[in-house]
């Protein structure tokens, strides 16, 4: 199953799960040992059992799946980074903004995280995407 074909999981990533996904996303497939070594080079030393537990949790949550190569599991992403980010934002909207995306955007503008010009550009992109969708 490719990550383009999979529905976004409803659960979000913990910080450690996100770090593991950052290793898996750019790869063609990663073993638990490859993930552990990569995290170690980035200053995050973890036990092999910890990495395997995180990978199992990610699989249960629907973020990765695995294939067996001999006796080794090779993990592949099922969810693209943008989809995982969108789900995390959806959870923030639901938890802190009463389900209102508008409240979130107003808060981002009020706190100078997003400028009004950036919102206008987004609006233009959305309009263009909708027009192109109607023409296809």
C-alpha positions in Angstrom: 0.0 0.0 0.0 1.5 3.3 -1.0 1.4 6.4 1.2 -0.6 8.3 -1.4 -3.4 5.8 -1.2 -3.8 5.7 2.6 -6.3 7.8 4.6 -4.8 10.1 7.3 -4.8 8.5 10.7 -7.0 10.2 13.3 -4.3 10.1 16.0 -1.4 12.5 16.1 2.3 11.9 16.6 4.2 12.2 19.9 7.5 14.1 19.7 9.5 10.9 19.6 7.2 9.4 16.9 7.6 12.6 14.8 11.4 12.2 15.1 11.2 8.6 13.9 8.9 9.6 11.0 11.4 12.3 10.0 13.9 9.4 9.5 11.4 7.3 7.6 9.7 9.8 5.4 12.7 10.5 3.0 13.7 6.8 2.8 12.7 4.0 0.5 12.3 1.9 3.6 14.0 1.8 7.0 14.8 -0.9 9.4 14.7 -0.3 13.2 18.5 -0.4 13.3 18.7 2.2 10.5 16.3 4.4 12.4 18.2 4.0 15.7 21.6 4.8 14.1 20.2 7.9 12.2 18.7 9.2 15.4 21.9 8.6 17.2 23.8 10.7 14.7 21.3 13.4 15.4 22.1 13.3 19.1 19.1 11.1 20.1 20.5 7.8 21.5 17.8 5.3 22.0 17.7 1.6 22.9 16.9 -0.8 20.1 13.8 -1.9 22.1 12.6 1.7 22.3 12.9 2.2 18.6 11.0 -1.0 17.9 8.2 0.0 20.3 7.9 3.4 18.6 7.7 1.7 15.2 5.1 -0.8 16.4 3.0 2.2 17.8 3.4 4.0 14.5 2.1 1.0 12.7 -0.8 0.6 15.0 -1.7 4.3 14.5 -1.5 3.8 10.7 1.5 6.0 10.0 3.8 3.2 8.7 3.6 -0.4 7.6 6.3 -3.0 7.2 7.5 -5.7 4.8 9.7 -8.5 5.9 13.1 -8.9 4.2 14.4 -12.2 5.6 14.1 -11.8 9.4 14.1 -8.0 9.3 11.2 -5.6 9.2 11.5 -2.7 6.7 9.2 0.2 7.5 7.7 2.5 4.9 5.5 5.6 5.5 1.8 5.4 4.8 1.2 9.1 5.5 2.9 12.1 3.9 4.3 14.8 6.2 1.7 17.3 5.0 -1.1 15.0 5.9 0.3 14.4 9.3 0.7 18.1 9.9 -2.8 18.7 8.7 -4.1 16.2 11.2 -2.1 17.8 14.0 -3.6 21.2 13.1 -7.1 19.7 13.0 -6.6 18.4 16.5 -5.5 21.9 17.7 -8.5 23.5 16.0 -10.8 21.0 17.7 -9.2 21.3 21.1 -8.5 25.0 21.4 -10.7 26.7 18.8 -14.0 24.9 19.2 -13.6 23.4 15.8 -13.3 26.8 14.1 -10.5 27.1 11.5 -11.4 30.8 11.3 -10.6 31.2 15.1 -7.3 29.6 14.6 -6.4 31.8 11.6 -7.5 34.9 13.5 -5.3 33.9 16.4 -2.3 33.3 14.1 -2.8 36.8 12.5 -3.3 38.4 16.0 -0.1 36.9 17.2 1.8 37.8 14.0 2.4 34.2 13.1 0.7 34.7 9.8 0.4 38.0 8.1 -2.7 39.3 6.3 -0.7 39.3 3.1 0.0 35.6 3.5 -3.7 34.9 4.1 -4.5 36.8 0.9 -2.0 34.7 -1.0 -3.5 31.6 0.4 -7.0 32.8 -0.6 -5.7 33.3 -4.2 -4.2 29.8 -4.2 -7.4 28.3 -3.0 -9.4 30.2 -5.6 -7.1 29.1 -8.4 -7.2 25.5 -7.2 -11.0 25.6 -7.1 -11.1 27.1 -10.6 -8.7 24.4 -11.9 -10.8 21.7 -10.2 -13.9 22.9 -11.9 -12.2 22.8 -15.3 -10.9 19.2 -15.0 
